[in-house]
C-alpha cells in the first residue's frame, strides 16, 4: 500500500522581486481559507560578500522561527513559541540584516550607529553578541549615555534615533519579550565637551579624597595615558617593563606601546606579581557612583565618567600643542580620522579661553 506523504501545514515560500531579490512569505490554511503571510524578510539572490550572506542567513532563520510558530498554532493551538524563539535571535545580526536591505539615504548613519553599539557592548560588557531578550531598558539607557560621552553636538541624538528605528522594527517583528525602549529619554546639549576635564580640574581631583583609592589611581592613570576603562581593568604587571607599557587593546586588538610619564609611574605603585592586576577594579557601572561623588567633592559640576579620562587626555594633549598624528599614536587609533573629533573640542576650549578675558573700558 502506498504511504500518504505528510503535508506541512505551513510552508515557507519565496517571491521574486523586480530587483531580483526574494521576499519570504508563509503559505497556510486558516479556518478553511488559504492565507499568505508576507514576513517583510528578504534574501539577496546573489550575495557578494560575507555581510550579505550573514544577512540572508539571519532572515532565513527568522522566517523559519515564525514558520515554526505558525505550525505550532495549527497543530496544538499554542501561542508562546514565537516569542520564546525569536527572543534568542542575535540582535547584532538582526541589525546588520536590517541595514543590508535598507535603501534610504541614511544607511551610512545606520551602519555607523551599529559600529558604535558594538563598541559599547565590547567596552562595557565584553560582548560581541547580544540576544534580543537581553536588550533591556537599562542597557539602552547605558548606550545613550555612552553616545553622549563620546560624541559632540547633535551626534548622540542622531545616532540614537537610528538605533531606535531598528529597535522599533524589531518590536513590530516580535523579537523582544517586552518593549525595551525607555520612555521620555532626554539628551543633554554639549555632547563630549561637557565631560572633558581641564588640567586644573585633573589636579583638583588628585588632591581630593575618593571613596576608593584604587578607582582614584586608575582614573588619574587614564588621564595620564588615555587608556580605555576595559584596558586598564585588564592591565597586568607583566604588561609593564620599567617605564614602558605594552598591551593589546580590547577594542581594536591592536598592540599599543606607551612610555609612562612620572605621574603614571607614581599612580601604579609598587610592582606586583606578573599575572596580578595593576588595578583590581569593580565593573564600569559599579564604579560610576564613586567617580560621580568624587568629582562633586572636588567641586567639579561636569558629568564625569570613565570616558571623561580618555577624552580629557586627548584634548589636553592637543591644547599643549602636540599634533594630531602624535595623539593618534598615543591613543592607539588605527586611523587618524578617529582622532579628528578631538580637534573640535580643543578649538572650543580655545574659544572659551579667549572669551574669558576681562572686558576693557575703552
C-alpha positions in Angstrom: 0.0 0.0 0.0 1.3 3.4 -0.9 2.0 5.6 2.1 0.5 9.0 2.2 3.0 11.9 2.5 2.7 14.1 5.5 1.9 17.6 4.2 3.4 20.6 6.0 0.6 22.7 7.5 2.7 25.8 6.9 5.0 26.3 4.0 7.8 28.9 3.7 7.9 30.2 0.2 9.8 32.8 -1.8 8.6 35.5 -4.2 11.0 37.1 -6.7 11.0 40.9 -6.6 11.6 43.2 -9.5 15.2 43.9 -8.3 16.0 40.2 -8.4 15.9 39.6 -4.6 13.5 37.3 -2.8 10.7 38.1 -0.4 9.9 35.4 2.1 6.3 34.5 3.0 4.2 31.8 4.6 1.5 29.8 2.8 -1.1 28.0 5.0 -4.8 27.4 5.5 -6.6 29.0 8.4 -10.3 28.2 9.1 -10.6 26.7 5.6 -9.1 29.7 3.8 -5.7 30.0 2.2 -3.5 32.6 3.8 -0.4 34.3 2.5 1.6 36.0 5.2 4.4 38.2 3.9 7.1 38.4 6.6 8.9 41.6 5.4 12.1 39.5 5.4 14.2 39.4 2.2 17.0 37.4 0.7 19.7 38.7 -1.6 19.6 36.5 -4.7 23.3 36.6 -5.3 25.2 37.6 -2.1 28.5 39.2 -3.0 30.2 39.3 0.4 30.1 37.7 3.9 27.9 40.5 5.3 25.2 39.8 2.7 25.5 36.1 3.3 25.1 36.6 7.0 22.0 38.8 6.4 20.5 36.1 4.3 21.1 33.5 7.0 19.7 35.7 9.7 16.5 36.5 7.8 16.0 32.8 6.8 16.4 31.8 10.5 13.8 34.4 11.5 11.4 33.2 8.8 11.9 29.5 9.9 11.1 30.5 13.5 7.9 32.3 12.5 7.0 29.3 10.4 7.6 27.1 13.5 5.3 29.3 15.5 2.5 29.1 12.9 2.9 25.4 12.7 2.6 25.1 16.4 -0.5 27.2 16.3 -2.0 25.0 13.6 -1.2 21.7 15.3 -1.5 22.5 19.0 -3.0 25.9 19.4 -0.1 27.3 21.4 1.0 30.9 21.0 4.2 31.3 23.0 6.7 29.6 20.7 7.4 32.7 18.5 8.2 35.0 21.4 10.4 32.4 23.1 12.2 31.5 19.9 12.7 34.9 18.3 13.9 36.5 21.6 17.1 34.4 21.2 17.9 36.0 17.9 21.3 37.8 17.9 20.4 41.5 17.8 23.7 42.4 16.1 22.9 40.0 13.2 19.3 41.3 13.0 20.6 44.9 12.9 23.1 44.0 10.1 20.4 42.3 8.1 18.2 45.4 8.5 21.0 47.6 7.1 21.6 45.2 4.2 18.0 45.7 3.0 17.7 49.3 3.9 17.6 51.6 0.9 17.2 55.2 2.3 19.9 57.8 2.3 20.7 57.5 6.0 22.0 53.9 5.5 25.6 55.1 6.3 24.4 56.6 9.6 22.7 53.4 10.5 25.9 51.5 9.8 27.9 53.9 11.9 25.4 53.6 14.8 25.8 49.8 14.7 29.5 50.2 14.9 29.2 52.4 17.9 26.7 50.0 19.6 29.2 47.1 19.0 32.0 49.3 20.6 29.7 50.0 23.5 28.9 46.3 24.0 32.6 45.3 23.9 33.9 48.1 26.1 31.1 48.0 28.7 30.2 44.3 28.8 33.0 42.5 26.9 30.4 41.1 24.5 30.3 40.8 20.7 26.8 39.2 20.6 23.5 40.1 22.3 20.3 38.1 22.3 17.2 40.2 21.7 15.9 39.1 25.1 18.9 40.8 26.7 18.3 44.2 25.1 16.9 45.8 28.2 15.9 49.4 29.0 18.9 49.8 31.3 21.2 48.6 28.5 19.7 51.1 26.1 20.0 53.9 28.6 23.7 52.9 29.0 24.1 53.2 25.3 22.5 56.6 25.2 24.9 57.7 28.0 27.8 56.2 26.0 26.9 58.3 23.0 26.6 61.4 25.0 30.0 60.8 26.5 31.7 60.1 23.1 30.0 62.4 20.6 29.6 66.2 20.2 26.7 68.4 19.3 23.7 66.6 17.8 25.7 63.4 17.3 24.3 61.5 20.2 20.6 62.2 19.3 21.3 61.5 15.6 22.8 58.1 16.3 20.2 57.1 18.9 17.3 57.9 16.6 18.7 55.5 14.1 19.2 52.9 16.8 15.6 53.4 18.0 14.3 52.9 14.4 15.9 49.5 14.2 14.6 48.5 17.7 11.1 49.6 16.8 11.2 47.4 13.7 12.3 44.5 15.9 9.3 45.3 18.2 6.9 45.0 15.3 8.6 41.7 14.4 8.1 40.4 18.0 11.8 40.0 18.6 11.6 41.2 22.2 9.6 39.7 25.2 8.6 43.3 26.1 9.3 46.7 24.7 12.9 47.6 25.6 12.7 51.3 24.7 12.7 53.6 27.7 10.1 56.4 27.6 10.9 60.2 27.6 14.7 59.9 27.2 16.2 63.4 27.3 19.5 64.2 25.7 21.8 66.9 27.1 23.3 69.5 24.9 27.0 69.9 24.6 28.0 66.3 23.9 31.5 65.2 24.7 32.8 68.7 25.7 30.8 68.7 29.0 32.7 65.7 30.3 36.2 66.9 29.4 38.5 67.9 32.3 41.0 70.7 32.2 44.5 70.2 33.6 43.5 72.2 36.6 40.4 70.0 37.2 42.6 66.8 37.0 44.8 68.4 39.6 41.8 69.2 41.8 40.8 65.5 41.6 44.2 64.3 42.5 44.1 66.4 45.7 40.5 65.3 46.6 39.7 62.2 48.7 37.9 59.5 46.9 35.7 56.6 48.2 38.1 54.1 46.6 41.9 54.6 46.3 42.0 52.0 43.5 39.4 53.9 41.4 41.1 57.2 42.1 44.5 56.0 41.0 43.1 54.2 38.0 41.1 57.2 36.8 44.1 59.5 37.2 46.2 56.9 35.4 43.7 57.1 32.5 44.0 60.9 32.5 47.8 60.5 32.0 47.8 57.7 29.5 44.5 57.9 27.6 43.8 54.2 28.1 40.2 52.9 28.0 38.5 51.5 31.1 38.5 48.0 29.7 42.2 48.1 29.1 43.0 49.5 32.5 40.8 46.9 34.2 42.7 44.1 32.5 46.2 45.6 32.9 48.7 43.2 34.5 52.1 43.8 35.9 53.6 41.7 33.1 52.4 44.4 30.6 54.8 47.0 32.2 58.5 46.9 31.8 60.4 49.7 33.5 58.7 52.8 32.1 57.1 51.2 29.0 53.6 49.7 28.8 52.7 47.2 26.1 49.2 45.9 25.7 46.7 44.5 23.1 43.7 46.9 23.1 40.4 45.2 23.9 38.5 47.3 21.3 40.8 47.1 18.3 43.1 44.1 19.2 46.0 46.3 18.0 49.2 46.3 20.1 49.9 49.7 21.7 53.1 50.7 23.4 53.2 53.7 25.7 56.0 55.4 27.6 54.6 56.1 31.1 55.2 59.6 32.5 56.2 60.3 36.1 52.6 60.7 37.2 51.5 57.4 35.7 54.5 55.6 37.4 53.6 57.1 40.8 50.0 56.0 40.4 50.7 52.3 39.7 52.6 51.9 42.9 54.9 49.0 43.8 55.3 46.2 41.3 53.3 43.1 41.9 53.4 39.5 40.5 53.4 39.2 36.7 49.8 37.9 36.4 48.4 40.2 39.1 46.1 43.1 38.1 47.6 46.5 38.5 44.2 48.0 39.3 41.7 45.4 40.7 38.6 47.5 39.7 34.9 46.8 40.1 32.7 47.0 37.0 32.2 50.1 34.8 28.8 50.7 36.4 29.9 49.7 39.8 32.5 52.5 40.0 30.3 55.2 38.3 28.8 56.4 41.5 32.2 56.6 43.3 33.6 58.8 40.4 30.4 61.0 40.4 30.7 61.6 44.2 34.5 62.2 43.9 34.0 64.8 41.2 31.3 66.6 43.2 33.5 66.6 46.3 36.2 68.3 44.2 33.7 71.0 43.2 33.5 69.8 39.6 30.0 70.2 38.3 30.5 68.3 35.0 29.2 64.8 34.4 32.3 62.7 34.8 32.6 59.1 33.7 35.5 56.7 32.8 35.2 58.0 29.2 36.0 61.5 30.5 39.5 60.5 31.4 40.4 59.4 27.9 38.8 62.4 26.3 40.5 64.7 28.8 43.9 63.2 28.0 43.3 63.7 24.2 42.0 67.2 24.5 44.8 68.4 26.8 47.5 66.9 24.6 46.2 69.0 21.7 45.9 72.1 23.8 49.5 71.6 24.9 50.4 72.0 21.2 51.1 68.4 20.1 49.9 67.4 16.6 47.1 65.1 15.6 49.3 62.3 14.4 51.1 62.1 17.7 47.8 62.0 19.6 46.5 59.3 17.3 49.5 57.1 18.1 49.2 57.7 21.8 45.5 56.7 21.7 46.3 53.6 19.7 43.9 54.6 16.9 44.0 52.6 13.7 43.3 55.7 11.6 43.8 59.4 12.2 40.2 60.0 11.2 39.1 58.5 14.6 41.3 61.2 16.3 39.9 64.2 14.4 36.8 64.5 16.7 39.1 65.9 19.4 40.1 68.9 17.2 36.6 70.5 17.6 36.8 70.0 21.4 40.2 71.7 21.6 39.0 74.5 19.3 36.0 75.1 21.5 38.2 75.2 24.6 40.4 77.8 22.9 37.4 79.9 22.1 36.1 79.7 25.7 39.6 80.8 26.9 39.6 83.9 24.7 36.1 84.8 25.7 37.0 84.6 29.3 39.4 87.6 29.1 38.1 90.6 31.1 36.2 93.5 29.4 38.2 96.6 28.5 36.9 100.0 29.5 37.5 101.5 26.1 
